Amino acid sequence: MKKILSALCAVALGQCFAQPNFVFFLADDISQEDIGCYGHPSIRTPNIDRLAGEGLRFDNAILTTSSCSPSRCSMITGRYPHNTGAPELHVRLPEGQPLFPLQLKEAGYYTVLSGKDHMGSNAHPAFSLVSKGKGPGAEEDWLQIAQERPKDKPFFFWFASKDAHRGWQINDDAPIYTPEAMTVPPFLVDGPKTRNDLTGYAHEVSRFDHYIGLVTAELEKQGVLEDTVIIITADNGRPFPRCKTRLYDSGIKPPFVVHNKKRVKQGTTGSLVSSIDISATVLDLAGVEKDERIQGISFLPILGNPNAVTREVAFSEHNWHVFKNHERSVRFGDWLYIKNNFPNQQNLCMEAKNAELEEGFKAGTLTDAQRNIFRNPCPEEELFQLSKDPDQLTNLVQNPEYFQILEKARALLAQWSVQTGDTIPENPTPDRNARPGQPKPEGKHKHLEMPGDASNAWKMNHPGPVLL
């Protein structure tokens, strides 16, 4: 099987190479549009930009969830959050789930996890070395790990930064930004407090880039960069209102860059990929047959041809993240459809506090886009045409012109829910924090019924719809 996969790799890329090394750089809370190569006018990310320019920049990489630990558990298993058994924030990955770095380790790779873990100890057997990392962003030992690695084995590094998670920690590793240089999204209030807040975020985005540069330079110095596949992405969007946890692009669409001059065609691609596809692709590149429980699809053909298509449909979910929730989305073609199964509440996230939004809401001065996080009830359904509405501000659900698109989206989401065992909890995990105007819930918080519990979804392996 390994020889067959290697042969397929050769066909896809035009030539055959030895087993590659891998460095997987995973940021914390960074939206795609906040990286220089994606068009941000002032946040400096020269190392990511260079790797994107020499490699392949993905413009339509979609996370399975915009929530830290569920997103990471989804990536390492190659499974949707409700299929991992850890779909809610701060739930440890259960024992027995597939771990693609473990497959690499068993195939002879030296595997390392350094920095933010957030998956729990059941993920640790996948790694030869587990380090908590050092420094504000937990990145300071990455260079040492690259230097001291065994030289007689291929390697896989899972380098997980704490940048750019709140609260901001400023040091000399990245530029200090001014409020005037910040770009404010239309769903936030363009005021001094918000702009100042964005400077701390921008600093940490640049610090993540700084350490990518150090590691890349070291691999180049060692003469192994050409034999190393670099993947750069994030676990969820920026930690600001209407971003992190939400299913709009600002929350669910991360930066995504793959670099390797031998194996990756230079350019950009609009082809759709999901974060669960990382697992299948890395194993494909390594010539290791993927675990049958992995729901992700290898996007190896796209690395050789940016116009190739490996999936036409991508699904995402929003589960408990301090506050009760159950949202689902499906993306296909030019469309994003969001279904909110708990609409009779305010759609909250603990990162949603923003002084100028709160002040504007009380004063009645917010735009419709800025009022989004205050809606109570929330829209039960949302439909957006992405090419005309990149920030997803105009809900087309009530427009009869798009009824057929809406029906198709509903059907795809229903099919995925059945095939993957997604369920709406009857006894959902309650809020941990106080909602606006309400007291903090009493007693010790506990996770109750989670999505997929009722169907034993952690035992289900169907990937759901992939192609239309």
FENWOBEL-V449081 format. One record per backbone hydrogen bond with DSSP energy under -0.5 kcal/mol. CO is the residue of the C=O (numbers start at 0). NH is the residue of the N-H. Records with the same first field share a line. If there is no record, write none. Layout:
CO->NH + NH
This chain:
0->4
1->5
2->6
3->7
4->8
5->9
6->10
7->11
8->12
9->13
20->228
21->156
22->24 + 230
23->25 + 158
24->26 + 232
25->160
26->28 + 234
28->238
30->33
31->34
34->37 + 39
35->38
42->44
44->48
45->49
46->50
47->51
48->52
49->53
50->54
54->266
55->57 + 257
56->58 + 268
59->272
61->274
63->316
64->66
65->244
66->70
67->71
68->72
69->73
70->74
71->75
72->76
73->77 + 78
75->99
77->294 + 295
79->82 + 83
80->83 + 84 + 85
83->93
87->90
89->91
93->96
98->101 + 102
99->103
100->104
101->105
102->106
103->108
104->107
108->110
109->155
110->127 + 128
111->157
112->130
113->159
118->92
119->122
120->123
122->125
123->126
128->112
130->114
133->138 + 139
134->137
136->161 + 162
138->141
140->144
141->145
142->146
143->147
144->148
149->152
153->109
154->21
155->111 + 157
156->23 + 158
157->113 + 159
158->25 + 160
159->115
161->164
162->27
170->173
174->176
177->180
178->181
181->183
182->184
184->187
188->190
190->194
191->195
192->196
193->197
194->198
195->199
196->199 + 200
197->201
198->202
199->203
200->204
201->205
202->206
203->207
204->208
205->209
206->210
207->211
208->212
209->213
210->214
211->215
212->216
213->217
214->218
215->219
216->220
217->221
218->222 + 223 + 224
219->222
223->226
224->227
226->20
227->229
228->22
229->258
230->24
231->256
232->26
235->29
237->239 + 243
239->242 + 243
242->245
247->250 + 251
248->252
249->237
250->236
251->62 + 253
252->31
255->57
256->231
257->55
258->229
259->263
266->56
268->58
272->61
273->276
274->277
275->279
276->280
277->281
278->282
279->283
280->284
281->285
282->286 + 287
283->286
290->293
298->301 + 302
299->302 + 303
300->304
302->264
304->307
305->270
310->271
311->332
313->330
315->328
317->326
319->88
320->322
321->431 + 432
322->320
325->340
326->317
327->338
328->315
329->336
330->313
331->334
333->385
334->331
335->383
336->329
337->381
338->327 + 340
342->344 + 376 + 377
345->347
348->351
349->352
353->357
354->358
355->359
356->360
357->361
358->362
359->363 + 364 + 365
366->370
368->371
370->373 + 374
371->374
374->346
379->339
381->337
382->395
383->335 + 385
384->387 + 388
388->391
392->394
395->398
397->399
398->401
399->402
401->405
402->406
403->407
404->408
405->409
406->410
407->411
408->412
409->413
410->414
411->415
412->416
413->417
414->418
415->419
416->420 + 421
422->424
426->448
434->437
448->428
449->452
451->454 + 455 + 456
452->455
455->458
456->459
465->311 + 312
